[in-house]
Amino acid sequence: MIMKGCWHFFKKWAFVFFCSQLIYIIILRWVMPPITITQAVDFFSYGLKRDYVTWNNISDNVKLAVLASEDQGFLNHYGIDWTSLEKSMLPNTKRKSKKMSWGGGASTISQQTAKNVFLWQGSGVLKYIRKMAEFIYTPLMELFWSKKRILEVYLNVIEMGKGVFGIEAAAQLYFKKSARNLSREEAAKIVACFPNPKKFSVVKPTSRRVAWRYPQILNQMRRIEDDPKLQSFLK
């Protein structure tokens, strides 16, 4: 009887939680997140710099740089790139290791948006729990949000420095200008720091990683910018 009661209690509150999250996802189709878990955690260590802006107030250079660097298949998948995910889980033969990797290249912009808006950062066991949760939030976002809305929210909530969230706050802090006025090179430098924005410097890209990466992003931007589907999306 105790087990049956516990199971009934769990199902009830699981249903309530799911419904509340579904409503929240639908609301965020029009409203920016009031705060995220990552923002709340960073607030106590670094403060919080953010300034949400609309799609039309973000330079196309930024949108292009993010798509070129983070997810070139963004317009063609439904939130999860199963091909990249499958490749990322293959054994790393170069290290002669049988360990599976959830590494870079597998997470789409939609998954990263789900993580940054609804979930948490970190590694270890919590990372695998978060990954499973992403498979719930991501399809729901793709269902209720447009692709433009997903990218718009992503560019407003992703961490871009210590306590710095969103492209407008990053543009003002690093280049003293609005996000809609960022040049191609400035956009590429910001995006090059995404893997570890607390470690890599945007305005002083002295690390080998950033100095090597942002010219690559510029080249990738040139390769994809003439795609008619992409041009229509950016309008």
Residue, then its C-alpha position, 0 to 999 in steps of 0.5 A: m500500500i505504501m509503494k502504491g501510494c508513493w507511486h500515485f503521489f509521484k505520478k500526480w506531481a510529475f503530471v503537474f510539473f510537466c503541465s507547468q513546464l509546458i505552459y512555461i514553454i508556450i509563454l516563452r514563445w512571446v516572453m523572454p525568460p525572467i531568469t535561468i538557473t545559470q544566470a542565478v548561479d553566476f549572479f552570486s559570483y559575478g553579478l548579472k549583466r544582460d539586456y534582452v533584445t529582439w530579433n531585428n536588433i541583432s546583427d545578421n553577422v551574429k546570427l550567421a556566425v552562430l549558425a556557421s560555428e554551432d549548428q549549420g544544420f539548424l534549419n534542416h533538423y527538428g531540434i536534434d541532429w541524430t546523425s551527429l549525435e550517433k557519431s559523437m557516441l562512437p568510441n574515440t579510436k584516436r585515444k584507443s578508448k571505449k568511452m562514449s562521448w557526448g562531446g561538441g558537435a552533437s548538441t544543436i542550437s535548439q538543445q543548447t537553448a533548452k539547456n540554457v533556458f530550462l536546465w543547468q550546466g555542469s558535468g558528471v552524472l548531472k550532465y547525463i540527467r540533463k541530456m535526457a531532459e533535453f530530449i523532452y524540452t527540445p522537441l517541445m520548443e521546436l513544436f511551439w516556437s519558430k526557428k527564429r524564436i529559438l535562435e533569438v532566445y539562444l542569443n539572449v540567454i547564452e553566457m558570453g563572459k563572467g556574469v555576461f548573458g546575451i549578445e547585447a550585453a556582450a556587445q556593449l561590454y566588449f565593443k561598446k556598441s549595440a548588438r545590431n552594429l557588430s561587424r563580422e569579425e566582432a561577431a566571430k570573436i564573440v562566438a569563438c569564446f562560446p565553449n568556455p566564455k569564462k576562460f576565453s577572452v573576446v577583446k584580447p584573443t591571445s589564447r591559441r584557441v580563440a586566435w585560431r578559431y575566429p578566422q575559421i568561423l569567418n571562413q565558414m560564414r562565407r561558405i554558407e551565407d549564399d544559401p537561399k534558405l539561410q538568406s530567407f531565414l535572416k530577413 
